[in-house]
Amino acid sequence: MNLLSAEEGKEYIIQRIETDDEELDAFLFSLGCYSGEPITVISHLRGGCVVSIKDGRYNIDSQLAEAIIV
């Protein structure tokens, strides 16, 4: 399941990142978004969702949310 179909307020463990873009992989890694890390969907928005990773909150678009498999 990806982040777009994840329940709000529930903590998930990131299983994998499905992207062929190395720059995007590096960006997500810099945020602390990689396999084995916990992630929580705070809210769903029309263009994506707000997530909590480690001690930060980030607004990610729907394309990125689809790439993060929990």
N, C-alpha and C positions, 0 to 999 in steps of 0.2 A: 504494500500500500504506500502511496506517496503522501506528501504533506497536505495536498488539497483535499484528500478524503479523510484526513486525521481528525479526531475529535478535539474540540477546544478544551484547554485546561488539563489535558492528560499528557503525562510524560512518556515519550517513546525513546527507543534506542535506534540510532541511525545504523541501518544495515549496510547501505552502499550509496554511492553517488553515481548516477547514470548520466554521464556526459562525455563527449569526445573532445571537449575544449579544455586544453591544459591550463589556460589562463583562468578559466572559471574554477577549475579544481584548486588551483593555487589560492584564489580569492576565498573560496569556501574554507580551505584549510586554515587560512589566516584568521578567519572568524571563529575557528574551533569546531567547524562543522565537518566531521569525518567519521568513518565507521567506528562504532563502539561508543560514541558520545551520546549522552542524553539530550533530547530536544523537546521543547514544549510549544505547542501552537497556542498562542495567546488569543488570537482572533482571526477570523477569515474576512478578507476584504474583497471587493469586486475584482481588483487587479492582482490579487495574491493573498498573502497572509502575514501576520506579525508573529515572529517566533522568538523564543528565549533559548539562547545557547550560552552555557556557562553563566556568566554574570551580565550578559548583554541582551538587549532586545533589538531585533532587526526586522525591517519591513522587506519582504522578498516578493518578487513578482511570480506570477503563476507558472511561467516556464521554469524558473529555478525551483519552485515548490514541487513540480512534477519530477524533477531530476533527483530529489532527495527521497530515498526509499527507507521507510521505517518498518 
